[in-house]
Amino acid sequence: MKESSVWALAWKRFRRDRLGLGSLVVVVAYVALMLAVAIGWAARDWDREAGVSFAPPTFIGAEAAQAQSVKTLEAAQPVSDYGIADPLGPDLAEIAKGLSGASAGETRAPTLALGADKWGRAVLKKAVKGTETSLFVGLAAAALATFLGTLFGAQAGYRGGKVDDFFNWLYSVLTSIPYLLLVLAVAAVVNQKGVLTVILILGLTGWTGIFRLVRAEYMKHKVREYVLAADAIGASNTRRMYVHILPNVSHVVLVQLSLHVVLFIKSEVILTFLGFGVGVDTVSWGSMLAEAGTELLLGKWWQLTAATVFMALLVTAFSLFTDAMRDALDPRLK
């Protein structure tokens, strides 16, 4: 009978976890959506003003939209306490009509699937476009942090001595500052907004947890028989580190990669919400939440709800998928 490989056994255990398998489907769907937006198949016209200003979701009904339009027009013609009409009332009314799509011969929808923002842009398309930004930042920053953490951990754990002392000192310096404060401080010093800047900030500061685990794994594996046998046949240190040991600790690296995707998605949202993340011309879930803060004071809750639901669904699915993958890759499980 042919013996199954470690990865085949892990996949067999993973398939028995229905919750983990369902979470994998959700994660793959989000990644496919991100690629579709990047190619231009989805949310290409997210910035088109398709609805009236603050158009409510369709399931609320057109009556609510009509009431909102009437309220907007009435607010545009205020009357003073002395009964004198505002001289700017007609001009404000024209502006209000322009926002509702009455000017320039453009007819805007009174309702949209998940509502519209103050400019009339569809919230659903903004949430889909934000998926591309937030998920890409999470994946890219996690890949960078995992690469650095694995590289530094392998060097420190295998070589020891002064190399280990240097990386432990660097690890202690970075972990002595709370992570969120560290990220905010670096972002404030850099003072440049953009997707690439956020990826570099998160990736260059978030490798410490991966480093600690990989270092411990390398210290444990470097004295095992298969590594000593590779040394006996003349394998170089680099070959022993990355050809012999790394495949045996890859399950730790993969789990940490998945965990850091979730961490960095939430970190990007926080950075953007506080004004240190992506630029104003880039849509992400963080920028939607920042806009929704003022909209919520006016009773416009749909942009906040859409961004929160999109983010919560992905973060929950990724977390459940990571837990299932960690159980499947655990070599102590048979």
C-alpha positions as CSV (number, residue, x, y, z in Angstrom):
1,M,0.0,0.0,0.0
2,K,1.3,3.4,-1.0
3,E,2.0,5.6,2.1
4,S,0.3,8.9,2.1
5,S,2.4,12.1,2.3
6,V,2.2,14.5,5.2
7,W,0.2,17.0,3.1
8,A,-2.2,14.4,1.8
9,L,-3.0,13.3,5.4
10,A,-3.4,16.9,6.4
11,W,-5.8,17.5,3.6
12,K,-7.8,14.4,4.6
13,R,-8.1,15.7,8.1
14,F,-9.0,19.1,6.9
15,R,-11.8,17.8,4.7
16,R,-13.5,16.2,7.7
17,D,-13.9,19.7,9.3
18,R,-17.0,21.0,7.6
19,L,-16.8,24.4,9.3
20,G,-13.2,24.8,8.1
21,L,-14.1,23.7,4.6
22,G,-16.9,26.2,4.5
23,S,-14.6,28.9,5.7
24,L,-12.1,28.0,3.0
25,V,-14.9,28.5,0.4
26,V,-15.7,31.9,1.7
27,V,-12.0,32.9,1.7
28,V,-11.6,31.7,-1.9
29,A,-14.7,33.6,-2.9
30,Y,-13.2,36.8,-1.4
31,V,-9.9,36.2,-3.2
32,A,-11.7,35.7,-6.4
33,L,-13.7,38.9,-5.9
34,M,-10.4,40.7,-5.2
35,L,-8.9,39.5,-8.5
36,A,-12.1,40.3,-10.4
37,V,-12.0,43.9,-9.1
38,A,-8.3,44.1,-10.0
39,I,-8.9,42.9,-13.5
40,G,-11.8,45.3,-13.9
41,W,-14.6,42.7,-14.0
42,A,-16.4,44.1,-10.9
43,A,-16.9,47.5,-9.4
44,R,-15.2,49.2,-12.3
45,D,-17.6,52.2,-12.0
46,W,-17.7,52.4,-8.2
47,D,-17.2,56.2,-8.3
48,R,-20.2,56.8,-10.6
49,E,-22.9,58.9,-8.9
50,A,-25.7,56.4,-9.7
51,G,-28.2,57.4,-7.0
52,V,-29.4,60.5,-5.2
53,S,-27.5,61.8,-2.2
54,F,-27.8,59.3,0.7
55,A,-30.1,57.1,-1.3
56,P,-31.4,54.4,1.1
57,P,-31.1,50.6,0.5
58,T,-33.8,49.2,-1.8
59,F,-35.3,47.0,0.9
60,I,-36.3,50.2,2.9
61,G,-38.4,51.3,-0.1
62,A,-38.8,54.3,-2.4
63,E,-41.1,56.0,0.1
64,A,-38.1,56.6,2.5
65,A,-36.1,58.0,-0.4
66,Q,-38.9,60.4,-1.3
67,A,-39.2,61.6,2.2
68,Q,-35.5,62.1,2.4
69,S,-35.6,64.2,-0.8
70,V,-38.4,66.3,0.5
71,K,-36.5,66.8,3.7
72,T,-33.4,67.9,1.8
73,L,-35.3,70.4,-0.3
74,E,-37.0,71.9,2.8
75,A,-33.7,72.2,4.6
76,A,-32.4,74.1,1.6
77,Q,-35.0,76.9,2.0
78,P,-34.7,77.9,5.6
79,V,-36.8,80.7,7.1
80,S,-35.4,83.0,9.8
81,D,-37.0,83.6,13.2
82,Y,-38.5,86.8,11.8
83,G,-40.4,85.1,9.0
84,I,-38.0,86.4,6.3
85,A,-37.0,83.8,3.6
86,D,-33.3,83.1,3.2
87,P,-32.1,85.0,0.2
88,L,-29.8,82.1,-0.6
89,G,-32.7,79.6,-0.6
90,P,-33.2,79.4,-4.4
91,D,-29.5,78.8,-4.9
92,L,-29.3,76.1,-2.3
93,A,-32.4,74.5,-3.8
94,E,-30.6,74.3,-7.2
95,I,-27.6,72.7,-5.5
96,A,-29.9,70.2,-3.8
97,K,-31.5,69.4,-7.1
98,G,-28.1,68.9,-8.6
99,L,-27.2,66.4,-5.9
100,S,-30.4,64.5,-6.5
101,G,-29.6,64.2,-10.2
102,A,-32.2,66.6,-11.4
103,S,-29.6,68.8,-13.2
104,A,-27.7,68.1,-16.3
105,G,-30.5,65.8,-17.5
106,E,-29.2,62.9,-15.4
107,T,-31.7,60.7,-13.6
108,R,-30.4,59.1,-10.5
109,A,-32.0,56.1,-8.8
110,P,-34.0,56.9,-5.6
111,T,-32.8,53.7,-4.0
112,L,-29.8,51.4,-4.5
113,A,-29.1,47.8,-3.4
114,L,-27.2,48.8,-0.2
115,G,-27.8,52.5,-0.4
116,A,-25.5,55.4,-1.5
117,D,-23.1,57.8,0.2
118,K,-23.5,61.6,0.2
119,W,-22.2,61.8,-3.4
120,G,-24.7,59.2,-4.7
121,R,-22.1,56.5,-5.2
122,A,-23.3,52.9,-4.6
123,V,-22.3,51.5,-1.2
124,L,-22.3,48.0,-2.5
125,K,-19.7,48.8,-5.2
126,K,-17.6,50.7,-2.7
127,A,-17.6,47.7,-0.4
128,V,-16.6,45.4,-3.3
129,K,-13.8,47.9,-4.3
130,G,-12.7,48.1,-0.7
131,T,-12.4,44.3,-0.6
132,E,-9.6,44.6,-3.2
133,T,-7.6,47.2,-1.2
134,S,-8.0,45.7,2.3
135,L,-7.5,42.1,1.3
136,F,-4.5,42.8,-0.9
137,V,-2.9,44.8,1.9
138,G,-3.5,42.0,4.3
139,L,-2.1,39.3,2.0
140,A,0.9,41.3,0.9
141,A,1.8,42.5,4.3
142,A,1.4,39.0,5.8
143,A,3.6,37.6,3.0
144,L,6.3,40.2,3.8
145,A,6.2,39.7,7.5
146,T,6.2,35.9,7.1
147,F,9.2,36.0,4.9
148,L,11.2,38.2,7.3
149,G,10.1,36.3,10.4
150,T,11.0,33.0,8.8
151,L,14.4,34.3,7.5
152,F,15.4,35.9,10.8
153,G,14.1,33.0,12.8
154,A,16.0,30.5,10.8
155,Q,19.2,32.4,11.1
156,A,18.9,33.0,14.8
157,G,17.7,29.5,15.7
158,Y,20.2,27.6,13.6
159,R,23.3,29.7,13.9
160,G,23.0,30.9,17.5
161,G,25.8,32.9,19.0
162,K,26.1,36.6,18.1
163,V,23.5,36.2,15.3
164,D,20.9,35.0,17.7
165,D,21.8,37.8,20.2
166,F,21.4,40.4,17.5
167,F,17.9,39.2,16.4
168,N,16.8,38.7,20.0
169,W,17.8,42.3,20.7
170,L,15.9,43.6,17.7
171,Y,12.9,41.4,18.7
172,S,13.0,42.8,22.2
173,V,13.1,46.4,20.9
174,L,10.1,46.0,18.7
175,T,8.0,44.0,21.1
176,S,8.7,46.5,24.0
177,I,6.2,48.9,22.3
178,P,2.5,48.0,22.0
179,Y,1.9,47.0,18.4
180,L,-0.8,49.5,17.5
181,L,1.2,52.4,19.0
182,L,4.3,51.2,17.1
183,V,2.4,51.1,13.8
184,L,0.8,54.5,14.4
185,A,4.2,56.0,15.3
186,V,5.9,54.7,12.2
187,A,3.0,55.8,10.0
188,A,3.2,59.3,11.5
189,V,6.9,59.6,11.0
190,V,6.8,58.3,7.4
191,N,3.8,60.7,6.7
192,Q,3.1,59.1,3.3
193,K,-0.3,57.6,2.5
194,G,-0.7,54.8,0.0
195,V,-1.2,51.1,-0.3
196,L,2.5,50.3,-0.7
197,T,3.3,52.4,2.4
198,V,0.8,50.6,4.5
199,I,2.1,47.2,3.3
200,L,5.7,48.1,4.2
201,I,4.7,49.5,7.6
202,L,2.7,46.5,8.6
203,G,5.2,43.9,7.1
204,L,8.3,45.5,8.6
205,T,6.9,45.7,12.1
206,G,4.7,42.6,12.3
207,W,7.3,39.8,11.8
208,T,8.2,39.4,15.5
209,G,5.7,36.7,16.5
210,I,6.6,34.6,13.5
211,F,10.3,35.0,14.3
212,R,9.9,33.7,17.9
213,L,8.1,30.5,16.8
214,V,10.4,29.8,13.8
215,R,13.5,30.4,16.0
216,A,12.2,27.9,18.5
217,E,11.5,25.3,15.8
218,Y,14.9,25.6,14.3
219,M,16.6,25.3,17.7
220,K,14.7,22.0,18.1
221,H,15.3,20.6,14.7
222,K,18.9,21.4,14.2
223,V,20.0,18.7,16.6
224,R,17.8,15.9,15.1
225,E,19.2,12.9,13.3
226,Y,18.1,13.8,9.8
227,V,20.0,17.2,10.1
228,L,23.1,15.5,11.5
229,A,23.0,13.0,8.7
230,A,22.8,15.8,6.2
231,D,25.8,17.4,7.9
232,A,27.7,14.0,7.7
233,I,27.2,13.8,3.9
234,G,28.5,17.3,3.4
235,A,25.4,19.4,3.1
236,S,26.0,23.1,3.5
237,N,24.4,25.2,6.3
238,T,22.1,26.9,3.8
239,R,20.9,23.6,2.4
240,R,20.3,22.2,5.9
241,M,18.3,25.3,6.9
242,Y,16.1,25.7,3.9
243,V,16.0,22.3,2.2
244,H,16.0,19.9,5.2
245,I,14.6,21.9,8.2
246,L,12.2,24.4,6.5
247,P,9.8,21.8,5.1
248,N,9.4,20.3,8.6
249,V,8.4,23.6,10.1
250,S,6.3,24.8,7.2
251,H,3.1,24.0,9.0
252,V,4.0,26.7,11.7
253,V,4.8,29.2,8.9
254,L,1.5,28.6,7.1
255,V,-0.6,29.0,10.2
256,Q,1.2,32.2,11.1
257,L,0.7,33.5,7.6
258,S,-3.0,33.0,7.9
259,L,-3.2,34.6,11.3
260,H,-1.3,37.6,10.2
261,V,-3.6,38.2,7.2
262,V,-6.4,38.7,9.7
263,L,-4.3,40.9,11.9
264,F,-3.1,43.1,9.0
265,I,-6.6,43.5,7.5
266,K,-7.8,44.9,10.8
267,S,-4.6,47.0,11.2
268,E,-5.2,48.6,7.8
269,V,-8.8,49.4,8.7
270,I,-7.6,51.1,11.9
271,L,-4.8,53.0,10.2
272,T,-7.1,54.3,7.5
273,F,-9.9,55.1,9.9
274,L,-7.4,57.2,11.9
275,G,-6.1,59.0,8.8
276,F,-2.7,57.2,8.5
277,G,-3.6,54.5,5.9
278,V,-4.4,54.6,2.2
279,G,-5.0,57.9,0.4
280,V,-8.2,59.7,0.1
281,D,-8.6,58.6,-3.5
282,T,-8.4,54.9,-2.6
283,V,-11.4,53.0,-1.3
284,S,-11.0,50.6,1.5
285,W,-13.1,49.4,4.4
286,G,-11.3,51.8,6.7
287,S,-12.1,54.8,4.5
288,M,-15.7,53.7,4.3
289,L,-15.9,53.5,8.1
290,A,-14.2,57.0,8.3
291,E,-16.9,58.4,6.1
292,A,-19.7,56.6,7.9
293,G,-18.8,58.3,11.2
294,T,-20.3,61.6,10.1
295,E,-23.1,59.9,8.1
296,L,-24.2,58.1,11.2
297,L,-24.9,61.4,12.9
298,L,-27.4,62.1,10.1
299,G,-29.1,58.7,10.6
300,K,-27.4,57.2,7.4
301,W,-26.3,53.8,8.7
302,W,-26.0,51.7,5.5
303,Q,-22.4,52.5,4.6
304,L,-21.2,51.6,8.1
305,T,-23.2,48.4,8.0
306,A,-22.0,47.3,4.6
307,A,-18.3,47.8,5.4
308,T,-18.7,46.1,8.8
309,V,-20.5,43.1,7.4
310,F,-18.0,42.6,4.5
311,M,-15.0,42.9,6.9
312,A,-16.6,40.7,9.7
313,L,-17.5,37.9,7.2
314,L,-13.9,37.7,5.8
315,V,-12.2,38.0,9.2
316,T,-14.4,35.3,10.7
317,A,-14.0,33.0,7.8
318,F,-10.2,33.5,7.8
319,S,-10.0,32.8,11.5
320,L,-12.0,29.6,11.3
321,F,-10.0,28.5,8.3
322,T,-6.8,29.1,10.2
323,D,-8.0,27.1,13.2
324,A,-9.0,24.2,11.0
325,M,-5.7,24.3,9.1
326,R,-3.7,24.4,12.4
327,D,-5.5,21.2,13.6
328,A,-5.0,19.5,10.2
329,L,-1.3,20.3,10.1
330,D,-0.6,19.4,13.7
331,P,1.8,16.4,13.5
332,R,0.6,15.2,16.9
333,L,-2.8,14.4,15.5
334,K,-3.1,11.0,13.7
